[in-house]
């Protein structure tokens, strides 16, 4: 048992979930935000593909609204409800070419200005398992039981934020986050999960870069 404990200790120290990340931005025009102005984070429109996970959108919203350089964030659902039906998934504009016409519709610009919305951030992407391997078996018997083996899996979190400036009806730029995480599950009697969390890393990295992109 002492040998097993020693091996477990070595594995816990030497193996950790491995995460690599790349955060990039591509600016199309200058940005900035004044007191009273706010940001809305939206999922990619339904007609453009699968919607980004709701929990990732909530994570980015929360991250943008925290810290010394926080920006004011209008909740996604509040914005959609106040602008009904123009930002429902099936009717939201696909690109900025439709913004001037949309803003010219009765009540739309007034509702946007009342909420102080300066930027819409469209999020697109997902987290997928891209690889896995190893084997793990568990058994129980009269003398006890346990698990033996080693398993691993790799998840890729790939997200892009497209920023629209409602003041000038233009695309301001894009920020992308590509994070890969490899998790491990070694087991000598007791499994030791060593979990990488690429989605959380992608959320934090993208939100930090996005905040800097908008504020400057």
C-alpha positions in Angstrom: 0.0 0.0 0.0 2.9 2.4 0.7 4.2 1.7 -2.8 0.8 2.5 -4.3 0.5 5.7 -2.3 4.0 6.8 -3.4 3.1 6.1 -7.1 -0.1 8.1 -6.7 1.9 11.0 -5.3 4.4 11.0 -8.1 1.6 10.9 -10.7 -0.3 13.8 -9.1 2.8 15.9 -9.1 4.2 15.0 -12.5 0.9 15.0 -14.5 -1.3 18.0 -14.9 -4.0 19.0 -17.4 -2.1 20.7 -20.2 -3.6 23.9 -21.8 -2.2 25.9 -24.8 -3.9 29.0 -26.0 -3.7 31.6 -28.8 -5.6 34.9 -28.6 -5.6 37.3 -31.6 -7.4 40.4 -32.7 -7.9 42.0 -36.1 -8.9 45.6 -35.9 -10.9 47.2 -38.7 -11.4 50.7 -37.1 -10.8 52.7 -34.0 -13.0 52.1 -30.9 -13.6 53.6 -27.5 -16.4 53.7 -25.0 -17.8 56.6 -22.9 -19.6 56.7 -19.6 -23.1 55.4 -20.0 -22.3 53.4 -23.1 -22.7 49.6 -22.9 -22.0 46.3 -24.7 -24.3 43.4 -25.6 -23.0 39.9 -26.2 -25.0 37.8 -28.6 -24.8 34.3 -30.0 -24.3 33.8 -33.7 -27.6 34.0 -35.6 -29.6 30.9 -36.1 -29.5 31.1 -39.9 -25.7 31.1 -39.8 -25.2 27.9 -38.0 -25.4 26.4 -34.5 -25.7 28.9 -31.6 -22.7 29.4 -29.3 -23.2 27.7 -25.9 -25.3 29.8 -23.5 -22.9 29.2 -20.6 -20.0 30.6 -22.7 -21.9 33.7 -23.5 -22.7 34.2 -19.8 -19.1 33.6 -18.9 -17.9 36.4 -21.4 -20.7 38.7 -20.1 -19.5 38.3 -16.5 -15.8 38.6 -17.3 -16.4 41.9 -19.3 -18.3 43.4 -16.4 -15.8 42.7 -13.7 -12.5 44.3 -12.7 -11.0 47.8 -12.6 -11.5 48.3 -16.3 -15.0 46.7 -16.5 -17.4 47.7 -19.2 -21.2 48.0 -18.8 -22.9 44.9 -20.2 -26.6 44.8 -21.1 -27.9 41.3 -20.5 -28.5 39.4 -23.8 -32.2 38.6 -23.2 -33.0 42.1 -22.1 -31.6 43.5 -25.3 -33.5 41.0 -27.4 -36.8 41.6 -25.6 -36.5 45.4 -25.9 -35.7 45.1 -29.7 -38.3 42.4 -30.5 -38.5 41.0 -33.1 -35.4 42.5 -34.8 -32.7 40.5 -32.9 -34.5 37.2 -32.6 -32.3 34.4 -33.9 -34.1 34.0 -37.2 -34.4 37.8 -37.9 -31.1 39.3 -36.6 -29.0 40.9 -39.3 -26.3 38.7 -40.8 -23.8 41.5 -41.2 -23.4 45.3 -40.8 -24.8 45.9 -44.3 -28.3 45.6 -42.8 -27.7 47.9 -39.8 -28.6 51.3 -41.4 -31.9 49.9 -42.6 -32.6 48.2 -39.2 -31.7 51.3 -37.2 -34.1 53.3 -39.4 -37.1 51.2 -38.4 -39.6 52.9 -36.0 -38.5 52.6 -32.4 -35.2 50.7 -33.0 -32.7 53.5 -32.6 -34.6 55.0 -29.7 -34.5 51.7 -27.8 -30.8 51.2 -28.5 -30.0 54.7 -27.3 -32.2 54.3 -24.2 -30.1 51.3 -23.2 -26.9 53.0 -24.1 -25.7 50.2 -26.4 -22.6 51.1 -28.3 -21.3 47.7 -29.4 -22.8 44.4 -30.2 -20.4 41.5 -29.8 -21.4 38.4 -31.9 -19.9 35.2 -30.5 -19.4 32.2 -32.6 -17.7 28.8 -31.9 -17.8 25.8 -29.6 -15.8 23.3 -27.5 -15.3 19.9 -29.0 -13.5 16.7 -28.1 -11.0 16.2 -30.9 -9.0 13.2 -29.6 -8.9 10.5 -26.9 -7.0 7.4 -26.0 -5.8 5.0 -23.4 -7.8 2.5 -21.4 -9.1 2.2 -17.8 -10.7 -0.8 -16.1 -12.2 -1.1 -12.7 -13.1 -4.3 -10.8 -14.3 -5.3 -7.3 -13.6 -8.6 -5.5 -13.7 -10.2 -2.1 -10.4 -8.5 -1.1 -11.5 -5.1 -2.4 -11.4 -3.3 -5.7 -9.8 -0.7 -7.7 -9.1 0.9 -11.1 -6.0 0.5 -13.2 -4.9 2.1 -16.4 -4.5 5.4 -18.0 -6.8 7.5 -20.2 -6.6 10.9 -21.8 -8.7 13.2 -23.9 -8.2 16.5 -25.8 -10.8 19.3 -26.1 -10.5 22.2 -28.5 -12.2 25.5 -27.6 -12.4 27.7 -30.7 -14.3 31.0 -30.5 -14.5 34.3 -32.4 -16.0 37.6 -31.3 -17.1 40.0 -34.0 -17.6 43.6 -32.8 -20.2 45.9 -34.4 -20.2 49.6 -33.6 -23.8 50.8 -33.6 -22.7 54.5 -33.7 -21.3 54.2 -37.2 -23.0 51.0 -38.3 -19.6 49.4 -39.0 -17.7 46.3 -38.2 -15.0 47.3 -35.7 -12.9 44.1 -35.8 -12.7 40.5 -34.5 -11.0 38.7 -31.6 -10.4 35.0 -31.7 -9.5 32.5 -29.0 -8.1 29.0 -29.8 -7.4 27.0 -26.7 -6.5 23.3 -26.6 -6.6 21.3 -23.4 -5.5 17.8 -22.7 -6.9 16.0 -19.6 -5.5 12.9 -18.0 -7.0 10.1 -15.9 -4.3 7.8 -14.4 -5.4 5.1 -12.0 -3.5 2.8 -9.7 -6.4 1.6 -7.4 -7.8 5.2 -7.2 -8.4 7.3 -10.4 -6.8 10.8 -10.2 -8.6 13.1 -12.7 -6.2 15.9 -14.0 -8.7 18.0 -15.9 -7.8 20.8 -18.4 -10.5 23.4 -18.8 -10.0 25.0 -22.2 -13.4 26.6 -22.4 -12.8 28.6 -19.2 -9.4 29.6 -20.4 -10.9 30.7 -23.8 -13.6 32.7 -22.0 -11.1 34.6 -19.8 -8.6 35.2 -22.6 -11.2 36.4 -25.1 -13.0 38.6 -22.6 -9.7 40.3 -21.5 -8.6 41.0 -25.1 -12.1 42.1 -26.0 -12.3 44.6 -23.1 -8.9 46.1 -24.1 -10.1 46.2 -27.8 -13.2 48.2 -26.9 -11.8 50.5 -24.3 -8.8 51.8 -26.2 
